[in-house]
Amino acid sequence: MRTVLETVGNSPLIRLANLLKPNDAEILLKMERTNPGGSIKDRPALFIIEEAERRGWLKPGGTIIESSSGNFGISLAMIGAAKGYRVIVLVDPKTAPVNIAMMKAYGAEVIVVTEQDDSGSYHKTRISLANKLHREIPNSFRPDQCFNPWNGQAHYLLTAKELMEQCDQRLDVVVLTVSTGGQIGGISRFFKEHAPHVKIIAVDAVGSTIFSGKAHSYLLPGMGLSWTPTNIDDLNRIDEIYKVPDEDAFLMCRILAKYEGIMGGGSTGAGMVVAWKLSQILGSDKRIVCIAADNGERYLPTIYNDDWLKERGLRMYIHPDEMRVRVRGLQPYSVNPIETANYQPELEELLDSPSRLIKKEVL
C-alpha cells in the first residue's frame, strides 16, 4: 500500500477528441492534475525536499519557507503535512483564493505580499521576504524554486523520461509554459540529448519579460517573470517562443471545458492556444504534447467566472470555429530564442538566494 507522496508522477496523456479537424496534428494533454497536490509542481517540490533531507539540510521538526504564486506552495503544504514540517508560503494578490484556501487546509501559514517590485509584479518582493524569514527562523529550508537547479533536474530525470516512455518515442513537439523555468529547462535538456528531433516550444504571458520585451501587468497566474530564470540554462534548446494574451488563454480554458470536458488553469489555456495553432500547421502525421499543469477547479472564481472576466473587460465566450482562426493567426514571438536572453545574474546576490550554496556544493 502506497503513501500519498508515492502517487506523485505517472500522469496520463489525454487525446483531444472534438476540437481537431482530420488534417490537424494530434494533440495530447499531459494531465498533471492527477498528482496528489493537483499540479505538476508536486514533482519538483518532492524532489527538492527529499534532496534536502538526504543532505541533512532539512531535519525533523524543520520549517519549509517558499515564495509561490500558488501551485508550488500547495505542493509544499501537502508534502509538509505528510512529513510533519511547518510550512510558510508567501503569495501575492494574483494568487487564486482557492489556492490560498488549499494551502491553509494543509496547515500552511500564508503571507500575502502586496508590495510590488520594480517590474510591477511581486516576484522579487516575495522572494526577498522569504529569504529574510529563512535567515531568521532556525532549522528552516528554502526550496527557492526560481534559482534552485534541482527544480529543472526533477523534470529532466522524471517528467521528461516518463513522457518519452508514454509516447513510445513517437513525439514531434512539446509545448511548455514558463514561470520559474524548471519544466522547460529540464525537459528541453532531456529531449535535446535523447530525441533532438522533438521541437521544444516555450509559451510565456504577454507582459512577462522572461524572454525580454516590454513589461506590463498581466492576469495569467503561474506564468511569467521579469527575468530569465537560471533553470533555463541554455536558450538554444528552445526552438520557438510564443507570448499569449490573457484573454486568449482564458477563452481557451473555457473551450476546453465545454467541448472536451477538460478543465485546466490559465497556463493550460495558454499552452493550448499555441498547440492548436501548431496542430493546424504541422498536419495529421505529427504528435504534439501540451503540459496541462493543474486543475481548473482552482480557477472557478476567476477564469470560469463571467463576472470576474466582465469586470476586467475580457470576453467570456467565443465559438470554437472563431477561436480556431484566432489561434492560427498567433505569430511566434521569437524563432531565435538565444537573442531574447534576459538573465540577471546579480539577482541571486541582491535577493540573497540560498541556492547559491546548493550550486557551490552540489553542481
Number of C-alpha atoms within 10 A of each C-alpha: 4 6 8 13 17 11 14 20 18 16 20 15 19 15 14 16 13 10 15 16 13 9 14 20 23 24 26 22 23 22 24 26 22 19 23 18 28 21 25 29 26 27 23 25 26 22 18 23 20 14 14 17 14 11 9 10 15 20 15 12 12 18 21 25 27 26 30 24 24 26 28 25 30 29 26 32 28 29 23 22 16 13 12 13 22 19 27 27 26 22 25 23 13 17 19 21 15 16 19 24 15 20 25 18 14 18 17 25 16 19 16 14 17 14 15 14 13 11 17 14 23 22 24 21 20 27 25 16 18 25 21 14 16 20 15 10 13 10 15 22 23 26 25 23 26 24 23 24 25 26 27 28 22 21 25 22 13 18 22 20 16 15 20 16 10 15 13 8 13 14 19 18 22 24 26 30 32 25 26 27 28 29 28 30 27 25 27 33 25 22 20 16 11 13 16 14 12 19 20 23 25 26 28 26 27 22 23 26 22 25 27 17 14 10 16 13 12 17 19 26 19 24 22 27 26 27 20 26 26 20 22 25 19 14 19 15 23 21 18 19 24 23 24 26 17 22 21 20 24 29 24 28 26 24 21 21 14 12 13 14 13 18 24 26 28 32 29 28 30 32 31 30 28 27 28 24 20 22 23 20 14 17 15 16 10 18 20 23 24 27 21 31 27 26 23 22 15 23 20 16 15 18 27 21 12 15 14 15 17 11 8 10 10 16 13 17 13 14 9 16 9 9 18 18 13 13 20 17 10 15 13 16 19 16 14 14 18 15 12 18 17 16 17 12 12 9 13 15 10 10 17 16 21 19 19 15 11 15 13 8 8 9 8
